[in-house]
Amino acid sequence: MSRHFESAPGLCENRDPATEGFVFNQTMLRIKDPKATLDFYTRVMGMTLVKKLDFPAGKFSLYFLAAVDSNALDSWSDDPVERTHQTFGRPAMLELTHNWGTEDDPEFSYHNGNEDPRGFGHIGFAVPDLEAACARFEELGVSFVKRPQDGKMHNIAFIRDPDGYWIEIFAPGGMA
């Protein structure tokens, strides 16, 4: 039996035992203004800031956010060291990196990867109800790249965060 659910060229069939316990932990986005971006991800997307690390010598801060179910908040430690261990051992974190001073430069922006030269594309959020989520985003004034009714794929939407990064929005039940 294959360890993969689909076939594709280049797949390694035999997992190296040395990789047992590896966890895909985070995707990092560089951000211009933490106040605007943290508001977006915590208010609009419902994420929780689980750890903030400041590096004064390097003049940057790291913010680690997770989509934490309200019932699971009690499982996070109040102890900063233990919460750091929890942060770096958990799957699917969003790391936001802020280089100090960028928020004060009106000309400063990051490349989102969706214009030439293309590279990084997007992050994705599963939501219980795509239409309800998009209606809420509309009410909140969120910028859309693609609404569900646009184009041929009616089961997804794309929105932009304050730094212009694309976020795919989909309901898992609508993806089959």
N, CA and C atoms as an extended XYZ file, in Angstrom:
528
Properties=species:S:1:pos:R:3:atomname:S:1:resname:S:1:resid:I:1 pbc="F F F"
N         0.838       -1.184        0.000 N   MET     1
C         0.000        0.000        0.000 CA  MET     1
C         0.884        1.249        0.000 C   MET     1
N         0.512        2.215       -0.797 N   SER     2
C         1.261        3.463       -0.896 CA  SER     2
C         1.015        4.334        0.334 C   SER     2
N         1.997        5.142        0.682 N   ARG     3
C         1.799        6.087        1.783 CA  ARG     3
C         1.157        7.371        1.279 C   ARG     3
N         0.997        7.495       -0.042 N   HIS     4
C         0.376        8.671       -0.657 CA  HIS     4
C        -1.051        8.332       -1.083 C   HIS     4
N        -1.923        9.304       -1.062 N   PHE     5
C        -3.315        9.102       -1.447 CA  PHE     5
C        -3.533        9.315       -2.937 C   PHE     5
N        -2.607        9.959       -3.593 N   GLU     6
C        -2.667       10.217       -5.031 CA  GLU     6
C        -1.306        9.877       -5.612 C   GLU     6
N        -1.238        9.772       -6.936 N   SER     7
C         0.059        9.530       -7.568 CA  SER     7
C         0.477       10.775       -8.342 C   SER     7
N         1.766       11.003       -8.370 N   ALA     8
C         2.341       12.130       -9.102 CA  ALA     8
C         3.823       11.848       -9.284 C   ALA     8
N         4.401       12.344      -10.374 N   PRO     9
C         5.836       12.134      -10.587 CA  PRO     9
C         6.649       12.751       -9.454 C   PRO     9
N         7.695       12.058       -9.049 N   GLY    10
C         8.622       12.588       -8.058 CA  GLY    10
C         8.325       12.216       -6.621 C   GLY    10
N         7.214       11.533       -6.363 N   LEU    11
C         6.899       11.162       -4.983 CA  LEU    11
C         7.868       10.107       -4.475 C   LEU    11
N         8.310       10.268       -3.258 N   CYS    12
C         9.151        9.266       -2.598 CA  CYS    12
C         8.219        8.304       -1.865 C   CYS    12
N         8.300        7.042       -2.208 N   GLU    13
C         7.395        6.054       -1.616 CA  GLU    13
C         7.804        5.646       -0.204 C   GLU    13
N         9.081        5.589        0.052 N   ASN    14
C         9.565        5.118        1.349 CA  ASN    14
C         9.972        6.293        2.224 C   ASN    14
N         9.168        6.560        3.231 N   ARG    15
C         9.453        7.674        4.141 CA  ARG    15
C        10.663        7.330        5.000 C   ARG    15
N        11.599        8.245        5.045 N   ASP    16
C        12.779        8.071        5.888 CA  ASP    16
C        12.331        8.130        7.345 C   ASP    16
N        12.608        7.106        8.142 N   PRO    17
C        12.208        7.122        9.555 CA  PRO    17
C        12.743        8.333       10.317 C   PRO    17
N        13.813        8.923        9.829 N   ALA    18
C        14.372       10.103       10.496 CA  ALA    18
C        13.413       11.292       10.438 C   ALA    18
N        12.416       11.253        9.527 N   THR    19
C        11.466       12.360        9.415 CA  THR    19
C        10.225       12.159       10.278 C   THR    19
N        10.141       11.046       10.983 N   GLU    20
C         8.996       10.804       11.867 CA  GLU    20
C         8.957       11.899       12.934 C   GLU    20
N         7.806       12.491       13.108 N   GLY    21
C         7.666       13.570       14.083 CA  GLY    21
C         7.857       14.958       13.493 C   GLY    21
N         8.275       15.058       12.214 N   PHE    22
C         8.374       16.370       11.578 CA  PHE    22
C         6.962       16.954       11.474 C   PHE    22
N         6.817       18.235       11.789 N   VAL    23
C         5.532       18.923       11.735 CA  VAL    23
C         5.688       20.160       10.862 C   VAL    23
N         4.804       20.314        9.864 N   PHE    24
C         4.786       21.570        9.113 CA  PHE    24
C         4.202       22.610       10.049 C   PHE    24
N         5.035       23.540       10.514 N   ASN    25
C         4.667       24.418       11.613 CA  ASN    25
C         4.192       25.791       11.174 C   ASN    25
N         4.763       26.377       10.139 N   GLN    26
C         4.453       27.777        9.882 CA  GLN    26
C         4.718       28.198        8.444 C   GLN    26
N         4.006       29.238        8.069 N   THR    27
C         4.275       30.003        6.859 CA  THR    27
C         4.524       31.421        7.334 C   THR    27
N         5.567       32.060        6.810 N   MET    28
C         5.920       33.403        7.252 CA  MET    28
C         5.596       34.418        6.159 C   MET    28
N         4.966       35.514        6.569 N   LEU    29
C         4.704       36.653        5.698 CA  LEU    29
C         5.352       37.883        6.319 C   LEU    29
N         6.021       38.674        5.493 N   ARG    30
C         6.564       39.953        5.964 CA  ARG    30
C         5.447       40.986        5.907 C   ARG    30
N         5.348       41.792        6.950 N   ILE    31
C         4.269       42.770        7.029 CA  ILE    31
C         4.827       44.168        7.242 C   ILE    31
N         4.096       45.153        6.734 N   LYS    32
C         4.521       46.549        6.851 CA  LYS    32
C         4.099       47.155        8.189 C   LYS    32
N         2.834       46.980        8.549 N   ASP    33
C         2.269       47.649        9.724 CA  ASP    33
C         1.572       46.624       10.620 C   ASP    33
N         2.209       46.249       11.736 N   PRO    34
C         1.604       45.215       12.575 CA  PRO    34
C         0.227       45.591       13.121 C   PRO    34
N        -0.010       46.865       13.382 N   LYS    35
C        -1.312       47.262       13.918 CA  LYS    35
C        -2.427       46.896       12.937 C   LYS    35
N        -2.258       47.238       11.671 N   ALA    36
C        -3.274       46.937       10.655 CA  ALA    36
C        -3.374       45.441       10.383 C   ALA    36
N        -2.228       44.782       10.277 N   THR    37
C        -2.232       43.369        9.916 CA  THR    37
C        -2.719       42.494       11.063 C   THR    37
N        -2.317       42.795       12.291 N   LEU    38
C        -2.808       42.021       13.432 CA  LEU    38
C        -4.311       42.220       13.620 C   LEU    38
N        -4.805       43.432       13.391 N   ASP    39
C        -6.245       43.670       13.451 CA  ASP    39
C        -6.958       42.789       12.427 C   ASP    39
N        -6.438       42.740       11.216 N   PHE    40
C        -7.062       41.939       10.164 CA  PHE    40
C        -7.122       40.461       10.550 C   PHE    40
N        -5.986       39.904       10.927 N   TYR    41
C        -5.954       38.462       11.198 CA  TYR    41
C        -6.681       38.072       12.484 C   TYR    41
N        -6.737       38.965       13.479 N   THR    42
C        -7.439       38.614       14.715 CA  THR    42
C        -8.924       38.973       14.657 C   THR    42
N        -9.275       40.107       14.056 N   ARG    43
C       -10.684       40.521       14.000 CA  ARG    43
C       -11.402       39.912       12.801 C   ARG    43
N       -10.823       40.038       11.623 N   VAL    44
C       -11.489       39.583       10.400 CA  VAL    44
C       -11.403       38.064       10.246 C   VAL    44
N       -10.225       37.500       10.513 N   MET    45
C       -10.022       36.063       10.299 CA  MET    45
C       -10.164       35.238       11.578 C   MET    45
N       -10.292       35.891       12.735 N   GLY    46
C       -10.547       35.180       13.984 CA  GLY    46
C        -9.359       34.451       14.577 C   GLY    46
N        -8.149       34.780       14.147 N   MET    47
C        -6.964       34.092       14.656 CA  MET    47
C        -6.594       34.605       16.050 C   MET    47
N        -5.763       33.854       16.726 N   THR    48
C        -5.296       34.183       18.071 CA  THR    48
C        -3.789       34.374       18.046 C   THR    48
N        -3.321       35.481       18.620 N   LEU    49
C        -1.876       35.677       18.776 CA  LEU    49
C        -1.426       34.788       19.925 C   LEU    49
N        -0.588       33.802       19.619 N   VAL    50
C        -0.136       32.886       20.670 CA  VAL    50
C         1.268       33.203       21.160 C   VAL    50
N         2.044       33.918       20.347 N   LYS    51
C         3.408       34.258       20.783 CA  LYS    51
C         3.898       35.465       20.002 C   LYS    51
N         4.567       36.380       20.724 N   LYS    52
C         5.240       37.524       20.111 CA  LYS    52
C         6.677       37.500       20.589 C   LYS    52
N         7.590       37.642       19.648 N   LEU    53
C         9.015       37.694       19.979 CA  LEU    53
C         9.599       38.967       19.386 C   LEU    53
N        10.258       39.773       20.217 N   ASP    54
C        10.928       40.994       19.764 CA  ASP    54
C        12.429       40.755       19.726 C   ASP    54
N        13.060       41.266       18.685 N   PHE    55
C        14.504       41.166       18.516 CA  PHE    55
C        15.073       42.573       18.335 C   PHE    55
N        15.280       43.309       19.458 N   PRO    56
C        15.749       44.694       19.373 CA  PRO    56
C        17.053       44.853       18.604 C   PRO    56
N        17.983       43.930       18.752 N   ALA    57
C        19.267       44.052       18.045 CA  ALA    57
C        19.070       43.986       16.534 C   ALA    57
N        18.111       43.195       16.089 N   GLY    58
C        17.838       43.076       14.659 CA  GLY    58
C        16.736       43.999       14.181 C   GLY    58
N        16.101       44.708       15.109 N   LYS    59
C        15.022       45.647       14.824 CA  LYS    59
C        13.862       44.983       14.079 C   LYS    59
N        13.402       43.846       14.613 N   PHE    60
C        12.228       43.202       14.039 CA  PHE    60
C        11.468       42.446       15.124 C   PHE    60
N        10.204       42.172       14.829 N   SER    61
C         9.336       41.401       15.720 CA  SER    61
C         8.688       40.281       14.934 C   SER    61
N         8.420       39.176       15.635 N   LEU    62
C         7.715       38.040       15.055 CA  LEU    62
C         6.411       37.853       15.817 C   LEU    62
N         5.340       37.642       15.085 N   TYR    63
C         4.024       37.393       15.661 CA  TYR    63
C         3.553       36.035       15.152 C   TYR    63
N         3.209       35.138       16.064 N   PHE    64
C         2.744       33.806       15.690 CA  PHE    64
C         1.258       33.704       15.996 C   PHE    64
N         0.477       33.455       14.954 N   LEU    65
C        -0.968       33.368       15.088 CA  LEU    65
C        -1.448       31.973       14.729 C   LEU    65
N        -2.553       31.580       15.359 N   ALA    66
C        -3.152       30.278       15.075 CA  ALA    66
C        -4.666       30.425       15.042 C   ALA    66
N        -5.289       29.573       14.269 N   ALA    67
C        -6.745       29.478       14.277 CA  ALA    67
C        -7.092       28.526       15.414 C   ALA    67
N        -7.307       29.092       16.587 N   VAL    68
C        -7.550       28.303       17.798 CA  VAL    68
C        -9.040       28.309       18.104 C   VAL    68
N        -9.622       27.142       18.196 N   ASP    69
C       -11.019       27.007       18.576 CA  ASP    69
C       -11.194       27.594       19.977 C   ASP    69
N       -12.273       28.311       20.197 N   SER    70
C       -12.510       28.941       21.506 CA  SER    70
C       -12.433       27.941       22.649 C   SER    70
N       -12.871       26.718       22.411 N   ASN    71
C       -12.836       25.690       23.460 CA  ASN    71
C       -11.424       25.223       23.764 C   ASN    71
N       -10.480       25.476       22.857 N   ALA    72
C        -9.106       25.003       23.039 CA  ALA    72
C        -8.193       26.043       23.686 C   ALA    72
N        -8.695       27.242       23.925 N   LEU    73
C        -7.851       28.287       24.512 CA  LEU    73
C        -7.299       27.881       25.869 C   LEU    73
N        -8.063       27.116       26.632 N   ASP    74
C        -7.612       26.686       27.959 CA  ASP    74
C        -6.399       25.771       27.900 C   ASP    74
N        -6.165       25.142       26.757 N   SER    75
C        -5.031       24.216       26.651 CA  SER    75
C        -3.703       24.945       26.446 C   SER    75
N        -3.746       26.252       26.204 N   TRP    76
C        -2.520       27.033       26.021 CA  TRP    76
C        -2.011       27.495       27.376 C   TRP    76
N        -0.732       27.357       27.579 N   SER    77
C        -0.108       27.681       28.860 CA  SER    77
C         0.023       29.187       29.064 C   SER    77
N        -0.079       29.611       30.316 N   ASP    78
C         0.212       30.996       30.683 CA  ASP    78
C         1.711       31.214       30.848 C   ASP    78
N         2.444       30.126       31.026 N   ASP    79
C         3.895       30.204       31.181 CA  ASP    79
C         4.530       30.512       29.822 C   ASP    79
N         5.274       31.625       29.693 N   PRO    80
C         5.841       32.010       28.395 CA  PRO    80
C         6.745       30.955       27.762 C   PRO    80
N         7.529       30.256       28.567 N   VAL    81
C         8.433       29.234       28.018 CA  VAL    81
C         7.629       28.055       27.473 C   VAL    81
N         6.668       27.586       28.244 N   GLU    82
C         5.832       26.464       27.793 CA  GLU    82
C         5.021       26.854       26.555 C   GLU    82
N         4.491       28.095       26.532 N   ARG    83
C         3.722       28.552       25.369 CA  ARG    83
C         4.609       28.645       24.134 C   ARG    83
N         5.893       28.984       24.317 N   THR    84
C         6.833       28.977       23.191 CA  THR    84
C         6.974       27.561       22.651 C   THR    84
N         7.098       26.579       23.535 N   HIS    85
C         7.189       25.177       23.102 CA  HIS    85
C         5.913       24.768       22.376 C   HIS    85
N         4.762       25.174       22.894 N   GLN    86
C         3.492       24.865       22.237 CA  GLN    86
C         3.429       25.515       20.850 C   GLN    86
N         3.885       26.754       20.768 N   THR    87
C         3.850       27.485       19.499 CA  THR    87
C         4.650       26.772       18.427 C   THR    87
N         5.848       26.344       18.782 N   PHE    88
C         6.729       25.758       17.772 CA  PHE    88
C         6.512       24.260       17.561 C   PHE    88
N         5.575       23.662       18.278 N   GLY    89
C         5.282       22.253       18.083 CA  GLY    89
C         3.934       22.003       17.435 C   GLY    89
N         3.217       23.052       17.134 N   ARG    90
C         1.857       22.958       16.627 CA  ARG    90
C         1.846       23.102       15.113 C   ARG    90
N         0.931       22.429       14.429 N   PRO    91
C         0.845       22.604       12.975 CA  PRO    91
C         0.103       23.882       12.587 C   PRO    91
N         0.381       24.346       11.382 N   ALA    92
C        -0.374       25.408       10.708 CA  ALA    92
C        -0.404       26.746       11.435 C   ALA    92
N         0.749       27.290       11.701 N   MET    93
C         0.855       28.620       12.299 CA  MET    93
C         1.117       29.639       11.190 C   MET    93
N         0.680       30.862       11.428 N   LEU    94
C         1.016       31.977       10.552 CA  LEU    94
C         2.006       32.849       11.309 C   LEU    94
N         3.194       32.994       10.755 N   GLU    95
C         4.218       33.856       11.347 CA  GLU    95
C         4.238       35.156       10.560 C   GLU    95
N         4.069       36.264       11.257 N   LEU    96
C         4.150       37.586       10.644 CA  LEU    96
C         5.438       38.237       11.118 C   LEU    96
N         6.257       38.678       10.183 N   THR    97
C         7.532       39.317       10.505 CA  THR    97
C         7.439       40.800       10.190 C   THR    97
N         7.692       41.627       11.206 N   HIS    98
C         7.673       43.076       11.027 CA  HIS    98
C         9.072       43.628       11.244 C   HIS    98
N         9.606       44.236       10.201 N   ASN    99
C        10.882       44.950       10.298 CA  ASN    99
C        10.554       46.379       10.703 C   ASN    99
N        11.044       46.759       11.868 N   TRP   100
C        10.672       48.032       12.468 CA  TRP   100
C        10.949       49.201       11.524 C   TRP   100
N         9.997       50.132       11.482 N   GLY   101
C        10.136       51.345       10.687 CA  GLY   101
C         9.405       51.294        9.359 C   GLY   101
N         9.084       50.109        8.857 N   THR   102
C         8.408       50.020        7.557 CA  THR   102
C         7.038       50.685        7.597 C   THR   102
N         6.391       50.667        8.756 N   GLU   103
C         5.058       51.255        8.880 CA  GLU   103
C         5.070       52.766        8.686 C   GLU   103
N         6.227       53.395        8.841 N   ASP   104
C         6.335       54.849        8.710 CA  ASP   104
C         6.708       55.304        7.306 C   ASP   104
N         6.949       54.377        6.398 N   ASP   105
C         7.357       54.703        5.026 CA  ASP   105
C         6.164       54.515        4.091 C   ASP   105
N         5.552       55.626        3.627 N   PRO   106
C         4.357       55.500        2.781 CA  PRO   106
C         4.622       54.804        1.445 C   PRO   106
N         5.859       54.773        1.004 N   GLU   107
C         6.201       54.138       -0.275 CA  GLU   107
C         6.535       52.656       -0.130 C   GLU   107
N         6.656       52.175        1.097 N   PHE   108
C         7.115       50.805        1.317 CA  PHE   108
C         5.993       49.795        1.103 C   PHE   108
N         6.319       48.692        0.425 N   SER   109
C         5.380       47.571        0.296 CA  SER   109
C         6.170       46.303        0.022 C   SER   109
N         5.514       45.157        0.262 N   TYR   110
C         6.114       43.863       -0.041 CA  TYR   110
C         5.477       43.301       -1.304 C   TYR   110
N         6.228       42.479       -2.018 N   HIS   111
C         5.736       41.799       -3.213 CA  HIS   111
C         4.924       40.583       -2.769 C   HIS   111
N         3.673       40.460       -3.245 N   ASN   112
C         2.817       39.368       -2.774 CA  ASN   112
C         2.977       38.071       -3.560 C   ASN   112
N         3.788       38.093       -4.619 N   GLY   113
C         4.044       36.881       -5.390 CA  GLY   113
C         3.039       36.606       -6.487 C   GLY   113
N         1.997       37.425       -6.606 N   ASN   114
C         0.963       37.183       -7.608 CA  ASN   114
C         1.075       38.095       -8.822 C   ASN   114
N         2.135       38.852       -8.877 N   GLU   115
C         2.464       39.662      -10.048 CA  GLU   115
C         3.863       39.268      -10.459 C   GLU   115
N         4.243       39.590      -11.687 N   ASP   116
C         5.574       39.202      -12.174 CA  ASP   116
C         6.666       39.892      -11.375 C   ASP   116
N         7.699       39.186      -10.992 N   PRO   117
C         7.871       37.747      -11.201 CA  PRO   117
C         7.059       36.970      -10.164 C   PRO   117
N         6.256       36.051      -10.648 N   ARG   118
C         5.387       35.271       -9.757 CA  ARG   118
C         6.194       34.305       -8.915 C   ARG   118
N         5.690       34.055       -7.745 N   GLY   119
C         6.333       33.123       -6.821 CA  GLY   119
C         5.298       32.639       -5.831 C   GLY   119
N         5.385       33.104       -4.600 N   PHE   120
C         4.411       32.752       -3.570 CA  PHE   120
C         3.019       33.109       -4.070 C   PHE   120
N         2.026       32.263       -3.765 N   GLY   121
C         0.675       32.519       -4.243 CA  GLY   121
C        -0.293       32.980       -3.176 C   GLY   121
N        -0.570       32.135       -2.185 N   HIS   122
C        -1.576       32.478       -1.188 CA  HIS   122
C        -1.515       31.529       -0.002 C   HIS   122
N        -2.233       31.921        1.042 N   ILE   123
C        -2.535       31.010        2.138 CA  ILE   123
C        -4.024       30.698        2.017 C   ILE   123
N        -4.519       29.708        2.744 N   GLY   124
C        -5.922       29.344        2.625 CA  GLY   124
C        -6.587       29.133        3.971 C   GLY   124
N        -7.857       29.486        4.033 N   PHE   125
C        -8.679       29.282        5.223 CA  PHE   125
C        -9.914       28.483        4.841 C   PHE   125
N       -10.163       27.416        5.569 N   ALA   126
C       -11.412       26.677        5.442 CA  ALA   126
C       -12.434       27.346        6.356 C   ALA   126
N       -13.633       27.551        5.840 N   VAL   127
C       -14.712       28.178        6.606 CA  VAL   127
C       -15.941       27.264        6.559 C   VAL   127
N       -16.806       27.337        7.559 N   PRO   128
C       -17.984       26.465        7.548 CA  PRO   128
C       -18.957       26.775        6.411 C   PRO   128
N       -19.083       28.067        6.044 N   ASP   129
C       -20.059       28.494        5.038 CA  ASP   129
C       -19.418       29.593        4.195 C   ASP   129
N       -19.114       29.282        2.950 N   LEU   130
C       -18.419       30.229        2.066 CA  LEU   130
C       -19.232       31.498        1.849 C   LEU   130
N       -20.518       31.360        1.552 N   GLU   131
C       -21.356       32.530        1.280 CA  GLU   131
C       -21.457       33.438        2.505 C   GLU   131
N       -21.647       32.853        3.675 N   ALA   132
C       -21.750       33.646        4.904 CA  ALA   132
C       -20.431       34.347        5.207 C   ALA   132
N       -19.322       33.644        5.026 N   ALA   133
C       -18.011       34.255        5.275 CA  ALA   133
C       -17.791       35.429        4.331 C   ALA   133
N       -18.120       35.244        3.051 N   CYS   134
C       -17.912       36.322        2.076 CA  CYS   134
C       -18.832       37.505        2.344 C   CYS   134
N       -20.063       37.249        2.776 N   ALA   135
C       -20.972       38.346        3.130 CA  ALA   135
C       -20.392       39.142        4.299 C   ALA   135
N       -19.825       38.451        5.269 N   ARG   136
C       -19.196       39.126        6.411 CA  ARG   136
C       -17.996       39.941        5.953 C   ARG   136
N       -17.163       39.368        5.074 N   PHE   137
C       -16.006       40.107        4.558 CA  PHE   137
C       -16.466       41.372        3.839 C   PHE   137
N       -17.547       41.277        3.060 N   GLU   138
C       -18.107       42.452        2.373 CA  GLU   138
C       -18.489       43.519        3.392 C   GLU   138
N       -19.208       43.119        4.436 N   GLU   139
C       -19.642       44.055        5.482 CA  GLU   139
C       -18.463       44.733        6.158 C   GLU   139
N       -17.352       44.007        6.293 N   LEU   140
C       -16.161       44.542        6.953 CA  LEU   140
C       -15.266       45.344        6.007 C   LEU   140
N       -15.643       45.414        4.732 N   GLY   141
C       -14.862       46.187        3.769 CA  GLY   141
C       -13.578       45.513        3.320 C   GLY   141
N       -13.527       44.183        3.415 N   VAL   142
C       -12.340       43.436        2.990 CA  VAL   142
C       -12.224       43.492        1.473 C   VAL   142
N       -11.006       43.637        0.986 N   SER   143
C       -10.739       43.682       -0.450 CA  SER   143
C       -10.777       42.270       -1.038 C   SER   143
N       -11.569       42.088       -2.084 N   PHE   144
C       -11.671       40.801       -2.769 CA  PHE   144
C       -10.795       40.781       -4.013 C   PHE   144
N       -10.137       39.666       -4.245 N   VAL   145
C        -9.470       39.380       -5.511 CA  VAL   145
C       -10.475       38.666       -6.407 C   VAL   145
N       -11.229       37.735       -5.809 N   LYS   146
C       -12.224       36.944       -6.532 CA  LYS   146
C       -13.359       36.587       -5.582 C   LYS   146
N       -14.579       36.869       -5.999 N   ARG   147
C       -15.753       36.447       -5.244 CA  ARG   147
C       -16.198       35.075       -5.761 C   ARG   147
N       -16.980       34.333       -4.975 N   PRO   148
C       -17.373       32.995       -5.423 CA  PRO   148
C       -18.063       32.977       -6.792 C   PRO   148
N       -18.844       33.983       -7.093 N   GLN   149
C       -19.574       34.005       -8.358 CA  GLN   149
C       -18.703       34.400       -9.556 C   GLN   149
N       -17.493       34.875       -9.313 N   ASP   150
C       -16.592       35.283      -10.399 CA  ASP   150
C       -15.900       34.065      -11.002 C   ASP   150
N       -15.732       34.082      -12.312 N   GLY   151
C       -14.980       33.023      -12.976 CA  GLY   151
C       -15.713       31.695      -12.989 C   GLY   151
N       -14.961       30.639      -13.243 N   LYS   152
C       -15.546       29.297      -13.381 CA  LYS   152
C       -15.576       28.517      -12.076 C   LYS   152
N       -14.734       28.886      -11.132 N   MET   153
C       -14.672       28.156       -9.856 CA  MET   153
C       -15.532       28.882       -8.818 C   MET   153
N       -16.744       28.379       -8.611 N   HIS   154
C       -17.695       29.041       -7.712 CA  HIS   154
C       -17.602       28.554       -6.272 C   HIS   154
N       -16.636       27.678       -5.998 N   ASN   155
C       -16.510       27.128       -4.650 CA  ASN   155
C       -15.364       27.752       -3.861 C   ASN   155
N       -14.772       28.825       -4.388 N   ILE   156
C       -13.682       29.509       -3.689 CA  ILE   156
C       -13.807       31.015       -3.853 C   ILE   156
N       -13.192       31.722       -2.934 N   ALA   157
C       -13.031       33.175       -3.032 CA  ALA   157
C       -11.584       33.478       -2.672 C   ALA   157
N       -11.135       34.647       -3.073 N   PHE   158
C        -9.821       35.136       -2.662 CA  PHE   158
C        -9.994       36.551       -2.143 C   PHE   158
N        -9.422       36.811       -0.964 N   ILE   159
C        -9.409       38.154       -0.400 CA  ILE   159
C        -7.960       38.584       -0.224 C   ILE   159
N        -7.759       39.879        0.083 N   ARG   160
C        -6.413       40.414        0.338 CA  ARG   160
C        -6.303       40.854        1.788 C   ARG   160
N        -5.116       40.630        2.354 N   ASP   161
C        -4.851       41.179        3.684 CA  ASP   161
C        -4.281       42.591        3.507 C   ASP   161
N        -3.999       43.322        4.583 N   PRO   162
C        -3.507       44.700        4.446 CA  PRO   162
C        -2.196       44.844        3.676 C   PRO   162
N        -1.406       43.779        3.590 N   ASP   163
C        -0.150       43.832        2.842 CA  ASP   163
C        -0.306       43.347        1.408 C   ASP   163
N        -1.522       43.010        1.008 N   GLY   164
C        -1.777       42.574       -0.357 CA  GLY   164
C        -1.626       41.082       -0.588 C   GLY   164
N        -1.328       40.316        0.461 N   TYR   165
C        -1.233       38.864        0.295 CA  TYR   165
C        -2.625       38.288        0.052 C   TYR   165
N        -2.697       37.307       -0.828 N   TRP   166
C        -3.964       36.673       -1.157 CA  TRP   166
C        -4.278       35.575       -0.150 C   TRP   166
N        -5.566       35.462        0.176 N   ILE   167
C        -6.054       34.420        1.074 CA  ILE   167
C        -7.207       33.709        0.374 C   ILE   167
N        -7.038       32.419        0.147 N   GLU   168
C        -8.117       31.618       -0.436 CA  GLU   168
C        -9.099       31.255        0.669 C   GLU   168
N       -10.388       31.386        0.354 N   ILE   169
C       -11.455       31.067        1.292 CA  ILE   169
C       -12.309       29.973        0.656 C   ILE   169
N       -12.539       28.892        1.401 N   PHE   170
C       -13.337       27.791        0.852 CA  PHE   170
C       -14.020       27.035        1.981 C   PHE   170
N       -15.116       26.384        1.641 N   ALA   171
C       -15.795       25.483        2.571 CA  ALA   171
C       -15.404       24.065        2.173 C   ALA   171
N       -14.835       23.281        3.088 N   PRO   172
C       -14.365       21.941        2.727 CA  PRO   172
C       -15.411       21.088        2.009 C   PRO   172
N       -16.670       21.179        2.433 N   GLY   173
C       -17.719       20.387        1.797 CA  GLY   173
C       -17.985       20.773        0.358 C   GLY   173
N       -17.592       21.963       -0.036 N   GLY   174
C       -17.805       22.419       -1.409 CA  GLY   174
C       -16.646       22.147       -2.338 C   GLY   174
N       -15.638       21.447       -1.851 N   MET   175
C       -14.428       21.240       -2.659 CA  MET   175
C       -14.432       19.917       -3.424 C   MET   175
N       -15.424       19.066       -3.217 N   ALA   176
C       -15.434       17.749       -3.886 CA  ALA   176
C       -15.874       17.852       -5.330 C   ALA   176
